[in-house]
């Protein structure tokens, strides 16, 4: 079985030196992601509490509630 191309060669010159690299094509997730229904409610894991850009504090209450549901 032969496969087709799964990427491409990139050639770059940095500081006078030629560099070659293989950049592979991204692979699809297996199994495909299902973002419908109840799963969307759990995609937001943390919420930011302080409203600041630095020294922020996050709460993981929904995530912890999900974990605690089984105990």
PDB file of N, CA, C and O in Angstrom:
ATOM      1  N   UNK A   1       0.836  -1.172   0.000  1.00  0.00           N
ATOM      2  CA  UNK A   1       0.000   0.000   0.000  1.00  0.00           C
ATOM      3  C   UNK A   1       0.884   1.240   0.000  1.00  0.00           C
ATOM      4  O   UNK A   1       1.814   1.347   0.799  1.00  0.00           O
ATOM      5  N   UNK A   2       0.599   2.153  -0.875  1.00  0.00           N
ATOM      6  CA  UNK A   2       1.371   3.390  -0.950  1.00  0.00           C
ATOM      7  C   UNK A   2       0.537   4.533  -0.432  1.00  0.00           C
ATOM      8  O   UNK A   2      -0.657   4.633  -0.715  1.00  0.00           O
ATOM      9  N   UNK A   3       1.167   5.378   0.317  1.00  0.00           N
ATOM     10  CA  UNK A   3       0.489   6.560   0.836  1.00  0.00           C
ATOM     11  C   UNK A   3       0.889   7.767   0.031  1.00  0.00           C
ATOM     12  O   UNK A   3       1.976   7.822  -0.545  1.00  0.00           O
ATOM     13  N   UNK A   4       0.001   8.729  -0.002  1.00  0.00           N
ATOM     14  CA  UNK A   4       0.326   9.989  -0.658  1.00  0.00           C
ATOM     15  C   UNK A   4       1.208  10.838   0.239  1.00  0.00           C
ATOM     16  O   UNK A   4       1.642  10.397   1.303  1.00  0.00           O
ATOM     17  N   UNK A   5       1.464  12.041  -0.194  1.00  0.00           N
ATOM     18  CA  UNK A   5       2.278  12.945   0.595  1.00  0.00           C
ATOM     19  C   UNK A   5       1.551  13.319   1.883  1.00  0.00           C
ATOM     20  O   UNK A   5       0.352  13.595   1.867  1.00  0.00           O
ATOM     21  N   UNK A   6       2.267  13.327   2.976  1.00  0.00           N
ATOM     22  CA  UNK A   6       1.670  13.689   4.262  1.00  0.00           C
ATOM     23  C   UNK A   6       2.307  14.944   4.841  1.00  0.00           C
ATOM     24  O   UNK A   6       2.153  15.226   6.029  1.00  0.00           O
ATOM     25  N   UNK A   7       3.008  15.686   4.027  1.00  0.00           N
ATOM     26  CA  UNK A   7       3.646  16.905   4.500  1.00  0.00           C
ATOM     27  C   UNK A   7       4.408  17.565   3.372  1.00  0.00           C
ATOM     28  O   UNK A   7       4.250  17.214   2.203  1.00  0.00           O
ATOM     29  N   UNK A   8       5.232  18.520   3.739  1.00  0.00           N
ATOM     30  CA  UNK A   8       6.012  19.235   2.738  1.00  0.00           C
ATOM     31  C   UNK A   8       7.366  19.615   3.332  1.00  0.00           C
ATOM     32  O   UNK A   8       7.515  19.720   4.550  1.00  0.00           O
ATOM     33  N   UNK A   9       8.347  19.818   2.458  1.00  0.00           N
ATOM     34  CA  UNK A   9       9.656  20.282   2.878  1.00  0.00           C
ATOM     35  C   UNK A   9       9.663  21.803   2.873  1.00  0.00           C
ATOM     36  O   UNK A   9       9.166  22.435   1.941  1.00  0.00           O
ATOM     37  N   UNK A  10      10.224  22.375   3.910  1.00  0.00           N
ATOM     38  CA  UNK A  10      10.414  23.815   3.992  1.00  0.00           C
ATOM     39  C   UNK A  10      11.914  24.068   4.033  1.00  0.00           C
ATOM     40  O   UNK A  10      12.647  23.419   4.779  1.00  0.00           O
ATOM     41  N   UNK A  11      12.351  25.006   3.234  1.00  0.00           N
ATOM     42  CA  UNK A  11      13.763  25.370   3.203  1.00  0.00           C
ATOM     43  C   UNK A  11      13.870  26.816   3.662  1.00  0.00           C
ATOM     44  O   UNK A  11      13.136  27.686   3.195  1.00  0.00           O
ATOM     45  N   UNK A  12      14.793  27.058   4.582  1.00  0.00           N
ATOM     46  CA  UNK A  12      14.975  28.396   5.124  1.00  0.00           C
ATOM     47  C   UNK A  12      16.456  28.668   5.276  1.00  0.00           C
ATOM     48  O   UNK A  12      17.250  27.740   5.436  1.00  0.00           O
ATOM     49  N   UNK A  13      16.826  29.918   5.228  1.00  0.00           N
ATOM     50  CA  UNK A  13      18.211  30.310   5.437  1.00  0.00           C
ATOM     51  C   UNK A  13      18.263  31.249   6.633  1.00  0.00           C
ATOM     52  O   UNK A  13      17.601  32.286   6.659  1.00  0.00           O
ATOM     53  N   UNK A  14      19.063  30.863   7.621  1.00  0.00           N
ATOM     54  CA  UNK A  14      19.208  31.667   8.824  1.00  0.00           C
ATOM     55  C   UNK A  14      20.682  31.828   9.125  1.00  0.00           C
ATOM     56  O   UNK A  14      21.418  30.845   9.207  1.00  0.00           O
ATOM     57  N   UNK A  15      21.108  33.055   9.289  1.00  0.00           N
ATOM     58  CA  UNK A  15      22.516  33.363   9.584  1.00  0.00           C
ATOM     59  C   UNK A  15      23.448  32.742   8.557  1.00  0.00           C
ATOM     60  O   UNK A  15      24.543  32.291   8.892  1.00  0.00           O
ATOM     61  N   UNK A  16      23.009  32.721   7.309  1.00  0.00           N
ATOM     62  CA  UNK A  16      23.832  32.197   6.235  1.00  0.00           C
ATOM     63  C   UNK A  16      23.865  30.689   6.132  1.00  0.00           C
ATOM     64  O   UNK A  16      24.607  30.149   5.311  1.00  0.00           O
ATOM     65  N   UNK A  17      23.084  29.991   6.939  1.00  0.00           N
ATOM     66  CA  UNK A  17      23.056  28.534   6.911  1.00  0.00           C
ATOM     67  C   UNK A  17      21.703  28.054   6.407  1.00  0.00           C
ATOM     68  O   UNK A  17      20.658  28.526   6.856  1.00  0.00           O
ATOM     69  N   UNK A  18      21.733  27.122   5.481  1.00  0.00           N
ATOM     70  CA  UNK A  18      20.507  26.576   4.890  1.00  0.00           C
ATOM     71  C   UNK A  18      19.970  25.457   5.783  1.00  0.00           C
ATOM     72  O   UNK A  18      20.708  24.558   6.186  1.00  0.00           O
ATOM     73  N   UNK A  19      18.681  25.530   6.080  1.00  0.00           N
ATOM     74  CA  UNK A  19      18.047  24.552   6.949  1.00  0.00           C
ATOM     75  C   UNK A  19      16.847  23.975   6.222  1.00  0.00           C
ATOM     76  O   UNK A  19      16.052  24.716   5.643  1.00  0.00           O
ATOM     77  N   UNK A  20      16.708  22.643   6.248  1.00  0.00           N
ATOM     78  CA  UNK A  20      15.552  21.970   5.658  1.00  0.00           C
ATOM     79  C   UNK A  20      14.773  21.277   6.765  1.00  0.00           C
ATOM     80  O   UNK A  20      15.351  20.697   7.684  1.00  0.00           O
ATOM     81  N   UNK A  21      13.451  21.350   6.661  1.00  0.00           N
ATOM     82  CA  UNK A  21      12.609  20.692   7.654  1.00  0.00           C
ATOM     83  C   UNK A  21      11.384  20.131   6.958  1.00  0.00           C
ATOM     84  O   UNK A  21      10.950  20.633   5.922  1.00  0.00           O
ATOM     85  N   UNK A  22      10.835  19.076   7.551  1.00  0.00           N
ATOM     86  CA  UNK A  22       9.596  18.488   7.058  1.00  0.00           C
ATOM     87  C   UNK A  22       8.468  18.982   7.952  1.00  0.00           C
ATOM     88  O   UNK A  22       8.518  18.814   9.171  1.00  0.00           O
ATOM     89  N   UNK A  23       7.456  19.589   7.353  1.00  0.00           N
ATOM     90  CA  UNK A  23       6.277  20.044   8.085  1.00  0.00           C
ATOM     91  C   UNK A  23       5.145  19.101   7.700  1.00  0.00           C
ATOM     92  O   UNK A  23       4.702  19.084   6.552  1.00  0.00           O
ATOM     93  N   UNK A  24       4.680  18.318   8.670  1.00  0.00           N
ATOM     94  CA  UNK A  24       3.640  17.340   8.375  1.00  0.00           C
ATOM     95  C   UNK A  24       2.268  17.984   8.393  1.00  0.00           C
ATOM     96  O   UNK A  24       2.054  18.986   9.075  1.00  0.00           O
ATOM     97  N   UNK A  25       1.346  17.414   7.648  1.00  0.00           N
ATOM     98  CA  UNK A  25      -0.024  17.880   7.648  1.00  0.00           C
ATOM     99  C   UNK A  25      -0.668  17.506   8.979  1.00  0.00           C
ATOM    100  O   UNK A  25      -0.354  16.460   9.547  1.00  0.00           O
ATOM    101  N   UNK A  26      -1.573  18.359   9.482  1.00  0.00           N
ATOM    102  CA  UNK A  26      -2.240  18.003  10.740  1.00  0.00           C
ATOM    103  C   UNK A  26      -3.147  16.803  10.551  1.00  0.00           C
ATOM    104  O   UNK A  26      -3.788  16.653   9.511  1.00  0.00           O
ATOM    105  N   UNK A  27      -3.198  15.948  11.563  1.00  0.00           N
ATOM    106  CA  UNK A  27      -4.045  14.766  11.510  1.00  0.00           C
ATOM    107  C   UNK A  27      -5.399  15.070  12.132  1.00  0.00           C
ATOM    108  O   UNK A  27      -5.478  15.821  13.105  1.00  0.00           O
ATOM    109  N   UNK A  28      -6.460  14.501  11.588  1.00  0.00           N
ATOM    110  CA  UNK A  28      -7.767  14.699  12.206  1.00  0.00           C
ATOM    111  C   UNK A  28      -7.860  13.907  13.497  1.00  0.00           C
ATOM    112  O   UNK A  28      -7.216  12.867  13.628  1.00  0.00           O
ATOM    113  N   UNK A  29      -8.656  14.381  14.460  1.00  0.00           N
ATOM    114  CA  UNK A  29      -8.799  13.618  15.695  1.00  0.00           C
ATOM    115  C   UNK A  29      -9.540  12.314  15.446  1.00  0.00           C
ATOM    116  O   UNK A  29     -10.488  12.263  14.661  1.00  0.00           O
ATOM    117  N   UNK A  30      -9.099  11.269  16.119  1.00  0.00           N
ATOM    118  CA  UNK A  30      -9.748   9.965  15.997  1.00  0.00           C
ATOM    119  C   UNK A  30     -10.180   9.530  17.379  1.00  0.00           C
ATOM    120  O   UNK A  30      -9.309   9.374  18.235  1.00  0.00           O
ATOM    121  N   UNK A  31     -11.417   9.329  17.661  1.00  0.00           N
ATOM    122  CA  UNK A  31     -12.578   9.561  16.820  1.00  0.00           C
ATOM    123  C   UNK A  31     -12.832  11.058  16.669  1.00  0.00           C
ATOM    124  O   UNK A  31     -12.317  11.855  17.455  1.00  0.00           O
ATOM    125  N   UNK A  32     -13.624  11.449  15.663  1.00  0.00           N
ATOM    126  CA  UNK A  32     -13.897  12.880  15.465  1.00  0.00           C
ATOM    127  C   UNK A  32     -14.541  13.484  16.716  1.00  0.00           C
ATOM    128  O   UNK A  32     -15.311  12.827  17.417  1.00  0.00           O
ATOM    129  N   UNK A  33     -14.207  14.743  16.974  1.00  0.00           N
ATOM    130  CA  UNK A  33     -14.766  15.420  18.136  1.00  0.00           C
ATOM    131  C   UNK A  33     -16.250  15.672  17.953  1.00  0.00           C
ATOM    132  O   UNK A  33     -16.687  16.109  16.889  1.00  0.00           O
ATOM    133  N   UNK A  34     -17.022  15.396  18.991  1.00  0.00           N
ATOM    134  CA  UNK A  34     -18.458  15.675  18.987  1.00  0.00           C
ATOM    135  C   UNK A  34     -18.698  16.809  19.968  1.00  0.00           C
ATOM    136  O   UNK A  34     -18.672  16.601  21.181  1.00  0.00           O
ATOM    137  N   UNK A  35     -18.933  18.017  19.447  1.00  0.00           N
ATOM    138  CA  UNK A  35     -19.110  19.181  20.294  1.00  0.00           C
ATOM    139  C   UNK A  35     -20.568  19.566  20.447  1.00  0.00           C
ATOM    140  O   UNK A  35     -20.877  20.723  20.728  1.00  0.00           O
ATOM    141  N   UNK A  36     -21.452  18.628  20.268  1.00  0.00           N
ATOM    142  CA  UNK A  36     -22.869  18.933  20.386  1.00  0.00           C
ATOM    143  C   UNK A  36     -23.399  18.465  21.735  1.00  0.00           C
ATOM    144  O   UNK A  36     -22.771  17.651  22.412  1.00  0.00           O
ATOM    145  N   UNK A  37     -24.531  18.974  22.108  1.00  0.00           N
ATOM    146  CA  UNK A  37     -25.222  18.502  23.295  1.00  0.00           C
ATOM    147  C   UNK A  37     -24.546  18.866  24.597  1.00  0.00           C
ATOM    148  O   UNK A  37     -23.997  19.959  24.736  1.00  0.00           O
ATOM    149  N   UNK A  38     -24.585  17.950  25.551  1.00  0.00           N
ATOM    150  CA  UNK A  38     -24.134  18.196  26.913  1.00  0.00           C
ATOM    151  C   UNK A  38     -22.631  18.439  26.999  1.00  0.00           C
ATOM    152  O   UNK A  38     -22.169  19.067  27.952  1.00  0.00           O
ATOM    153  N   UNK A  39     -21.863  17.960  26.034  1.00  0.00           N
ATOM    154  CA  UNK A  39     -20.418  18.131  26.087  1.00  0.00           C
ATOM    155  C   UNK A  39     -20.035  19.598  26.075  1.00  0.00           C
ATOM    156  O   UNK A  39     -19.044  19.971  26.702  1.00  0.00           O
ATOM    157  N   UNK A  40     -20.788  20.442  25.381  1.00  0.00           N
ATOM    158  CA  UNK A  40     -20.464  21.862  25.316  1.00  0.00           C
ATOM    159  C   UNK A  40     -20.510  22.514  26.691  1.00  0.00           C
ATOM    160  O   UNK A  40     -19.798  23.491  26.924  1.00  0.00           O
ATOM    161  N   UNK A  41     -21.316  22.009  27.598  1.00  0.00           N
ATOM    162  CA  UNK A  41     -21.402  22.583  28.936  1.00  0.00           C
ATOM    163  C   UNK A  41     -20.120  22.374  29.726  1.00  0.00           C
ATOM    164  O   UNK A  41     -19.864  23.121  30.670  1.00  0.00           O
ATOM    165  N   UNK A  42     -19.310  21.391  29.378  1.00  0.00           N
ATOM    166  CA  UNK A  42     -18.110  21.084  30.133  1.00  0.00           C
ATOM    167  C   UNK A  42     -16.835  21.551  29.452  1.00  0.00           C
ATOM    168  O   UNK A  42     -15.746  21.291  29.964  1.00  0.00           O
ATOM    169  N   UNK A  43     -16.930  22.234  28.308  1.00  0.00           N
ATOM    170  CA  UNK A  43     -15.732  22.696  27.628  1.00  0.00           C
ATOM    171  C   UNK A  43     -15.069  23.845  28.376  1.00  0.00           C
ATOM    172  O   UNK A  43     -13.846  23.977  28.319  1.00  0.00           O
ATOM    173  N   UNK A  44     -15.822  24.669  29.063  1.00  0.00           N
ATOM    174  CA  UNK A  44     -15.247  25.752  29.850  1.00  0.00           C
ATOM    175  C   UNK A  44     -14.915  25.178  31.222  1.00  0.00           C
ATOM    176  O   UNK A  44     -15.803  24.971  32.048  1.00  0.00           O
ATOM    177  N   UNK A  45     -13.635  24.925  31.457  1.00  0.00           N
ATOM    178  CA  UNK A  45     -13.211  24.257  32.674  1.00  0.00           C
ATOM    179  C   UNK A  45     -12.990  25.269  33.792  1.00  0.00           C
ATOM    180  O   UNK A  45     -13.362  25.014  34.937  1.00  0.00           O
ATOM    181  N   UNK A  46     -12.393  26.404  33.475  1.00  0.00           N
ATOM    182  CA  UNK A  46     -12.062  27.381  34.509  1.00  0.00           C
ATOM    183  C   UNK A  46     -12.700  28.722  34.181  1.00  0.00           C
ATOM    184  O   UNK A  46     -12.865  29.083  33.016  1.00  0.00           O
ATOM    185  N   UNK A  47     -13.054  29.452  35.233  1.00  0.00           N
ATOM    186  CA  UNK A  47     -13.511  30.822  35.033  1.00  0.00           C
ATOM    187  C   UNK A  47     -12.604  31.742  35.822  1.00  0.00           C
ATOM    188  O   UNK A  47     -12.179  31.420  36.932  1.00  0.00           O
ATOM    189  N   UNK A  48     -12.318  32.875  35.242  1.00  0.00           N
ATOM    190  CA  UNK A  48     -11.407  33.831  35.831  1.00  0.00           C
ATOM    191  C   UNK A  48     -12.190  34.726  36.786  1.00  0.00           C
ATOM    192  O   UNK A  48     -13.256  35.226  36.426  1.00  0.00           O
ATOM    193  N   UNK A  49     -11.682  34.934  37.989  1.00  0.00           N
ATOM    194  CA  UNK A  49     -12.425  35.646  39.023  1.00  0.00           C
ATOM    195  C   UNK A  49     -12.014  37.099  39.215  1.00  0.00           C
ATOM    196  O   UNK A  49     -12.837  37.906  39.647  1.00  0.00           O
ATOM    197  N   UNK A  50     -10.779  37.460  38.911  1.00  0.00           N
ATOM    198  CA  UNK A  50     -10.262  38.768  39.298  1.00  0.00           C
ATOM    199  C   UNK A  50     -10.509  39.871  38.278  1.00  0.00           C
ATOM    200  O   UNK A  50     -10.588  41.040  38.654  1.00  0.00           O
ATOM    201  N   UNK A  51     -10.633  39.533  36.995  1.00  0.00           N
ATOM    202  CA  UNK A  51     -10.786  40.558  35.964  1.00  0.00           C
ATOM    203  C   UNK A  51      -9.495  41.293  35.649  1.00  0.00           C
ATOM    204  O   UNK A  51      -9.524  42.350  35.018  1.00  0.00           O
ATOM    205  N   UNK A  52      -8.370  40.756  36.076  1.00  0.00           N
ATOM    206  CA  UNK A  52      -7.070  41.384  35.842  1.00  0.00           C
ATOM    207  C   UNK A  52      -6.351  40.685  34.698  1.00  0.00           C
ATOM    208  O   UNK A  52      -6.742  39.600  34.268  1.00  0.00           O
ATOM    209  N   UNK A  53      -5.284  41.331  34.209  1.00  0.00           N
ATOM    210  CA  UNK A  53      -4.458  40.707  33.185  1.00  0.00           C
ATOM    211  C   UNK A  53      -3.303  39.919  33.795  1.00  0.00           C
ATOM    212  O   UNK A  53      -2.782  38.991  33.176  1.00  0.00           O
ATOM    213  N   UNK A  54      -2.904  40.292  35.015  1.00  0.00           N
ATOM    214  CA  UNK A  54      -1.815  39.593  35.706  1.00  0.00           C
ATOM    215  C   UNK A  54      -2.308  39.127  37.062  1.00  0.00           C
ATOM    216  O   UNK A  54      -3.278  39.659  37.602  1.00  0.00           O
ATOM    217  N   UNK A  55      -1.628  38.123  37.606  1.00  0.00           N
ATOM    218  CA  UNK A  55      -1.953  37.582  38.930  1.00  0.00           C
ATOM    219  C   UNK A  55      -3.423  37.186  39.024  1.00  0.00           C
ATOM    220  O   UNK A  55      -4.102  37.489  40.005  1.00  0.00           O
ATOM    221  N   UNK A  56      -3.892  36.516  38.002  1.00  0.00           N
ATOM    222  CA  UNK A  56      -5.297  36.134  37.953  1.00  0.00           C
ATOM    223  C   UNK A  56      -5.575  34.923  38.830  1.00  0.00           C
ATOM    224  O   UNK A  56      -4.683  34.126  39.122  1.00  0.00           O
ATOM    225  N   UNK A  57      -6.824  34.802  39.241  1.00  0.00           N
ATOM    226  CA  UNK A  57      -7.282  33.670  40.041  1.00  0.00           C
ATOM    227  C   UNK A  57      -8.395  32.988  39.268  1.00  0.00           C
ATOM    228  O   UNK A  57      -9.303  33.650  38.768  1.00  0.00           O
ATOM    229  N   UNK A  58      -8.330  31.669  39.168  1.00  0.00           N
ATOM    230  CA  UNK A  58      -9.310  30.898  38.420  1.00  0.00           C
ATOM    231  C   UNK A  58     -10.087  29.988  39.360  1.00  0.00           C
ATOM    232  O   UNK A  58      -9.563  29.538  40.379  1.00  0.00           O
ATOM    233  N   UNK A  59     -11.340  29.724  39.007  1.00  0.00           N
ATOM    234  CA  UNK A  59     -12.174  28.788  39.762  1.00  0.00           C
ATOM    235  C   UNK A  59     -12.518  27.620  38.849  1.00  0.00           C
ATOM    236  O   UNK A  59     -12.856  27.812  37.681  1.00  0.00           O
ATOM    237  N   UNK A  60     -12.431  26.432  39.378  1.00  0.00           N
ATOM    238  CA  UNK A  60     -12.706  25.215  38.638  1.00  0.00           C
ATOM    239  C   UNK A  60     -13.940  24.509  39.196  1.00  0.00           C
ATOM    240  O   UNK A  60     -13.983  23.279  39.236  1.00  0.00           O
ATOM    241  N   UNK A  61     -14.945  25.277  39.628  1.00  0.00           N
ATOM    242  CA  UNK A  61     -16.066  24.696  40.352  1.00  0.00           C
ATOM    243  C   UNK A  61     -16.874  23.690  39.541  1.00  0.00           C
ATOM    244  O   UNK A  61     -17.267  22.660  40.090  1.00  0.00           O
ATOM    245  N   UNK A  62     -17.138  23.937  38.264  1.00  0.00           N
ATOM    246  CA  UNK A  62     -17.909  22.983  37.459  1.00  0.00           C
ATOM    247  C   UNK A  62     -17.128  21.698  37.246  1.00  0.00           C
ATOM    248  O   UNK A  62     -17.704  20.610  37.252  1.00  0.00           O
ATOM    249  N   UNK A  63     -15.835  21.815  37.059  1.00  0.00           N
ATOM    250  CA  UNK A  63     -14.978  20.657  36.872  1.00  0.00           C
ATOM    251  C   UNK A  63     -14.947  19.812  38.153  1.00  0.00           C
ATOM    252  O   UNK A  63     -15.069  18.588  38.102  1.00  0.00           O
ATOM    253  N   UNK A  64     -14.785  20.472  39.282  1.00  0.00           N
ATOM    254  CA  UNK A  64     -14.753  19.750  40.547  1.00  0.00           C
ATOM    255  C   UNK A  64     -16.113  19.118  40.860  1.00  0.00           C
ATOM    256  O   UNK A  64     -16.174  18.022  41.416  1.00  0.00           O
ATOM    257  N   UNK A  65     -17.196  19.805  40.506  1.00  0.00           N
ATOM    258  CA  UNK A  65     -18.527  19.231  40.725  1.00  0.00           C
ATOM    259  C   UNK A  65     -18.727  17.980  39.871  1.00  0.00           C
ATOM    260  O   UNK A  65     -19.353  17.018  40.314  1.00  0.00           O
ATOM    261  N   UNK A  66     -18.201  17.993  38.661  1.00  0.00           N
ATOM    262  CA  UNK A  66     -18.285  16.835  37.787  1.00  0.00           C
ATOM    263  C   UNK A  66     -17.507  15.656  38.381  1.00  0.00           C
ATOM    264  O   UNK A  66     -17.976  14.518  38.359  1.00  0.00           O
ATOM    265  N   UNK A  67     -16.322  15.939  38.909  1.00  0.00           N
ATOM    266  CA  UNK A  67     -15.529  14.875  39.516  1.00  0.00           C
ATOM    267  C   UNK A  67     -16.165  14.352  40.798  1.00  0.00           C
ATOM    268  O   UNK A  67     -16.116  13.154  41.077  1.00  0.00           O
ATOM    269  N   UNK A  68     -16.759  15.248  41.574  1.00  0.00           N
ATOM    270  CA  UNK A  68     -17.367  14.858  42.843  1.00  0.00           C
ATOM    271  C   UNK A  68     -18.669  14.089  42.647  1.00  0.00           C
ATOM    272  O   UNK A  68     -19.116  13.414  43.575  1.00  0.00           O
ATOM    273  N   UNK A  69     -19.284  14.166  41.486  1.00  0.00           N
ATOM    274  CA  UNK A  69     -20.563  13.511  41.244  1.00  0.00           C
ATOM    275  C   UNK A  69     -20.432  11.994  41.360  1.00  0.00           C
ATOM    276  O   UNK A  69     -21.401  11.329  41.728  1.00  0.00           O
ATOM    277  N   UNK A  70     -19.282  11.440  41.063  1.00  0.00           N
ATOM    278  CA  UNK A  70     -19.108  10.006  41.114  1.00  0.00           C
ATOM    279  C   UNK A  70     -18.661   9.467  42.459  1.00  0.00           C
ATOM    280  O   UNK A  70     -18.519   8.256  42.622  1.00  0.00           O
ATOM    281  N   UNK A  71     -18.436  10.346  43.426  1.00  0.00           N
ATOM    282  CA  UNK A  71     -17.941   9.876  44.722  1.00  0.00           C
ATOM    283  C   UNK A  71     -19.007   9.907  45.779  1.00  0.00           C
ATOM    284  O   UNK A  71     -18.750   9.542  46.926  1.00  0.00           O
TER     285      UNK A  71
END
